[in-house]
């Protein structure tokens, strides 16, 4: 693990300011890459490869020892294997294995960022930024579930027709997830299936409670004082 310390993705996980880098990466992904290029399969494959490397770097950086890193790495490794199998062969087992591992991957990434945010030490601006990263990852987590329901349960969502070729289902549900978690509710996408509605209700609840419980607590405990320049230390 020592040999990894000079690598870019590893440094993002080991330094507090790396949380700002995560926010920038997610901002680019959610508001530029997916909305404008989400319909291009090769581009999304490249994006997914980058995030898998990012996840592996987080596992290596935050694991206490090699054995723990290896055991945790089994999850993304199985996810990659199922993705390849799903590309060539489709059946109900592969379908649900893909869903379970996709959920596990997102929860693992959220957990790793939370470990970084809540590690011992003073609450800094970077940690508040990290809590926003978790908030955006929660958006992505729910969008993954919505997209799965939309693709495999006919009529689970009613979506207004888009006239823009750059639009994609993935982009639509990222947008919908932000609408739900912020309790905005414009109505272009309507959940119709009972499971879809339950997921929306849970996301709205999380969207209301999370900023109050975690982000609000971090802000109240943060140290925003900066030393004045030119002041002599006693």
N, C-alpha and C positions, 0 to 999 in steps of 0.2 A: 504493500500500500504506500510505502514511502516513495516509490518511483512515480506514483501518480500525482504527487503534490504540485508539480509545476504545470499540470495540464489545466486548460481553461475551465472545463466543466467541473473538475474537482475543486478548483479554487472558489467557484460560485457557492459550493456547499460548505466549504470550510471557513469562509469569511462572512461576517455579518452583512457587509455591503453587497454580498452576492445576492441577498434577498431583493435588492433593487434591480439587479440583473434579471432575476426571475420575473419580476413585475413587467419589465420591458419586453421580455420574450413572450409572456402571455398576452400583453397588450398587442404586440405585432400579430400574434397568432389569431386572437379573437376578433380583432377589429380591422385587420388588413388581409392576412393570408387566407383564412377560411371564408370570409365574405366575398372576396374577389377571385380566389383560386381554388375554392373548396370543391369545385366540380371537376378538377383535373386530377385524375387518379394517380399519375406518376408523381405529381407535386405533393400530394397528401401522403404517399408512401415515403417520400423523402422527409417530410415533416415528422411522421411517426417514427422513423429511424432515429432522427435527432432526439426526440423525446425519450426513446428507449435508452439511448446512450446517456442522456441526462439522468434518467432514473438509476441506471447502473452506477453512475458516478456518485449519486446521493447515497446509495446503499453502501458503497465502498467507504465513502467519507464519514458516514455517521455510525457505521457498525463498530462495535467494541473490539471485535477480533475477526480473523479470517473465516472461522467456522460460521459465525453468525451471518457474515456477509454472504457466504456460500448458500446457506439455508434460505435466506430472504430472496436471493437471486433466482431461486427455483421458480418463483411466481412469474417474473417476466420471461424466463426461459420457456416455461410451459405456454405462456401467452403467445410467444413467437411461433412455437411449434403448431399450436392450434390454428393460428392465422394462416400458416402455410398449408396445413391440411384442409382448411376450409376453402382455400383458393382452388384446390383440385377436386375435393369431394365434399358433398353436402348431405348431412343427415341431421336428425333431431338431436343426437348426442353432441355432435360437433357444434351445433347451433347454440345449445345451452352452455356448453363448456366455454365457448367464445364469450358469451354474456357474463358468466361468472368470473372469468379471468379478466375481462375488461373492467368489471366493477372492482375486482381485487387490485388491479393495477392503479386505478384512480385513487382508491382508498389508501394504498401504500404510498403514493406520491403525496397525498394530503397529510398522512401521518408523518412522513419525513420532514415536510416543511413545518408542521406543528412542533416537532421535536426541536427544530432549529429556532423557532420563535420562542418557545417556552423553556429553553435551556437555562441553567442557573446564570445569574448575572443581572446587571441593571437593565431596565427596559429602555431601549434606544429607539430612535426614529426608524432605523432599519427593521426592527422587530415589528413595529406598527405596519410598515410596508409589507412585511412577511405575512401579517394577518390578512392584509388585502389580497395577497397572492392566494392564500387559502380560500378566501371568498370567491375568487375567480375560478379556482379549481373545483369548488362546489358547483359552480355554474356549468362547468364542463362535464362534471360527473352526471348531473341530471340530464344534460342534453344528450349524453350517450344512452341513457335509459329511454328517453323520449324517442330518439331515432330508432332504437331497436323495436319499440312498440309500433311505430309508424311503418316500419319495413316488414314486420311479421304479423301484425294484426290489422287486417283491412278495416278501414273506417274508424280506427282508434283516434285519429285527429282529423279535423276539417281545416284545410289550409287554403287561404286566398291565393288565387293563381297569380304568379309573377310573370311579367313581360320581359324580364332581364335574363339574358342567357348565362350571365356569370353567377346567378343564384343557384344554390344547391340545397338539398335537404339538410345537410350538416349545418350549413350557415343558418338556415331557417330555425333550427332547433337550438343553436347557440343563442340566437336572438330571442327566441321564445323563453329560454331558460333565464336570461337576464330580465326579461319582462316579469317572469314569475317571482324570481327571488327579490326583486325590488317592489313587488306588489303594484306594478303599473297597470297592466291589463288593457292593452289596446284592442284586442279581439280579432286580429288577423288569423290567429291560430287558436282553434277551440278544441280542447280535449273532450272526447265523446265516450271513450271506453271507461268503465269504472276504475280500472287499474291506473289509467292515465290521469284521471281526476284525483285519485289518491296520491299519486306521486306529486302532482301540482300542489296539492294541499300541504304535503310535507315540506316541499321546497319553500313555499310561502312562509310557513312557520319557522323554518331554519333561517330564512332571509330576514325575518323580524327579530329573532332572538340572538343570532350570531353577532351582529354589530354591537348589540347592547351588552352581551355577556363577555365577549372576548375583546373586540376592538375597543369598546368603551373602557374596559378595565385596563388595557395596556396604555391607552392615552392618559388615563388618570394617574398611572404609576410611572409614566415616562419622565426621563430627565432631559429637559430641553435647555437647561442652563449651559451657556458657553463661556469660557474664560475670556475676559476682556484683554485685548491686545495692549501691550505697553504697561500693564499693571505689574508692579513689582511684587513678587511673592515674598511673604514674610518668613 
